[in-house]
Amino acid sequence: MTNVPGMSTLHTYTPTEILGNGPAEQFLRRNCTIEEGQNLAKGTLIGLIPTVPTKFGAYDNDAVATATAMVAAAANTGAPTFSAVAVQDDYTLTEDWTLTCVNTGGTGVGLYSLTGSVSGIVNAGTVPIGSEFKYPDTSAYMVKFTITDGSPDATSGDIITFSTTRAECLKAEGILAQECDATDSDRLATYYTRGNFVVANLVGYDVSALADMNGRVCQAILQI
């Protein structure tokens, strides 16, 4: 290497090596879109987002859909009780929900409207007191719950709130082939679906990811 006057080498750059031994043709790649809001390192295990199945994110086997408990506003007059909110990994989104009483009364009389911060007004005033409600009213529901009459009865204008969080990438589909900064917008990237990899340099690798890769993606072989 020829020295350049006024310059010195303080550090050397050694890229993280995620590829193991073997011919180049064993490493199969596919294109993907990494969803906005992520800055992923090369070698990150990625998967499809359940509620956005055209986009990818960092694999997280523990990030299932969840819901908070329903909370009645302090200014409410009525005092109904609430079940836990049921959610589903494939359909529930991350959003804040508001139930507003639009018809005063108890079982079979009192009614609420339901609005989501993402979904908008999903029910204009037919959420009943005393029987199960789900949205949408199919097996592919996003939320499901029951409001039960209390004393005093629900009063028009009373508000109940809760929040839901979507599931993230529960199944590993492959290994990101390069760093991808999608902080501000969706980004195109490539990922490996098969090959021999250095497990110590992968991000998010666990036993479940290995099972996903071996069972569904071209029999990927991971080198420990």
N, C-alpha and C positions, 0 to 999 in steps of 0.2 A: 504494500500500500504506500502510495506517495504522500509524504507529509505536506500539508497546506499551511503556509505561513499564517500565524495568528490563530490557528485552530488546533484544538487538541481533543482527543477522545476521552470523555469522562465516563460514558456509559456505553454499553453495547446492547443492542436490541435482540432479544431471543424470543421469537414468537412461541406461544403455547402450542405444543404439539399434541393434537388429539388423535392423529392417525397412527395405528399400530403397523406392524409388519405386514407385508404382502404386496402383490401387484396392484397398480393403480386401478385396473379395471374391476377390482372387487368392490370399490367404493361407489355405490350408486347414489345419485343425487336427484332431487326433485325441487321444483320452484314452489315458493309459498309466499303468503302475505302475512307479515308480522303486524299485529294490531297496534294502533297508536297507544302511547302511554307506557311503553316498555323500552328499556335499554339493555339488550341482551348480549352477553359475552359469547364469543366463539366457543363451541362445545356444549352449549346449553341444551338440555333435553327439552323438546317442544312438542306440543300437541294441539289438536283442534279445540277451539272454545265451544262448549256444548250449545250455547245459545247463539253463536255466530259461526256456524260450521264451515264458513269459507275463509276464516282467519285463524292464525296460529298465535300461541302465547307460550310462556314458560310453563313446562309441566309441573303440576302440583297435585299430587295424589290425595292430599288432605283438604283441598279447597272446595268443599261441597257447598251447595246452596244452603243458606240459612235465613232465619227471620227473627227479629226481635219480638219481645212480648208486646201486646197491645197496651197502649197507655191512654187513659182518659184525661182530657184537659181539666185543669183545676177548676175552671169556671163552669163545668158541666152541672146541670140540674139532676139528670137521671143517673142511675147507678147500676147499669147492666154489668154482667160478667162476661169474660171472653175465654174462648179456647186458645190453645197454642195455634200459631199459624203454620199450616203445612205448606211446604214448597217442594219443587222438583228440579233436579240438576239440569235437565234438558230444556227447561222452559222458563224458570224464574230469572228475572233481571235484577240488577242492582238499582233500587229506587226507594223513595220515601212514599208512603201511602197515607191517605187521609180519608176517614169515614166521617160523614156529616149527617146527623139525624135530620130527615126531611118530613117525618110524620111522627108526632108524639104518640106514645102508647107502649103497650107491652107485647106479649107473644101474639103473633098473627096480625098486629096492628102497627107497631112501630117499624119504621123503615129508614134505611141509610142510603146515601149515595157513596160511591167509592171512586177516588181519583188517585192516580199514580203520577209521580214526578216525571216519569219517562212515558208511561202508557197513556197518560191523560185521563179524561173522564171515561171510565169503563162501565159505569153503571149509574144512571141518572136518578136512581131513587127506589130501587127494588131489592136492596139487601135486607133480608128479613130478620126480625128478632125471633128466636126460638127454633130455627132450623138451619142446617148446614148451607153455606154459600161457597161457591168456587168460581174463580175467573181464570180463563173462560170456563163455561159450564160443559166441559168435556174431560176426558181422561188426561189431556195435555194441559191441565190447569197450571197457572203460575202461582196462585195463592188459594188456600182453602181454610175456612174457619167457621166458627159458630158464635153468634152473640146471643146470650141468654138473658131473659128479663130479670130485672132486679127491682129494688125499692129505694127511691121512687122510680117510676117508668122513665124511659128515655124521652127527652124533650127536644123538640125541633131546635136545631142550632148546636146541639151537643156535638163534640168532636172527639174522635178516637184516632190515634196515629200509631204506625209501626213502620219498620223498614225491612227490606229484603236485600240480600247479597247473592249475586249469581255464583254458580260453580265456575271454577277455572278449568284448566286443561287436566282432566283426571286420568287420561291415558297418553302415554308417550308414543309419538308417531315417528320421531327421528331426532337427529343431532344437528344443531345449527352449524353450518359450514364456515361462517365468518361472523365477526361482530356485527350487530345490527342495532343502530340507534333509531328507534321509532318513537322517541319521546313526544314529538310534535305532530306526527302524521303516520299513517300506515306506510310500511316500507316493504318492497320486494326483497326477498332473500332466497337462499338455497339451503337445503338440509340433506343430510345423509340418511338413507333408509337402510343401508346395508354396508357392512365392512367390519374391520378389525380395529378397535379403538382403545385408547389408553384411558381406562376408567378413572384413574386419579386426576385426570385433567378435564373430566366432564363436570358440568354444573347441573345439579338436581338429580343425579343418578341415584336410584335405590333399587331394591329387589323387585318392586312392582313394575318399575320402568323396564327392567330387563325382561320380565315376563311379557309385558306388552310388546316389546320389540321382537322377541323371539316368536311370539304367538301370532302376530298380525302383520309384521313388516319384514318380509323377506328373510326371515331367520338371521337377524343381525347377531354377530358374534362380538362380544366385548372382551377385550384383553385386560386382565387384572395386573 
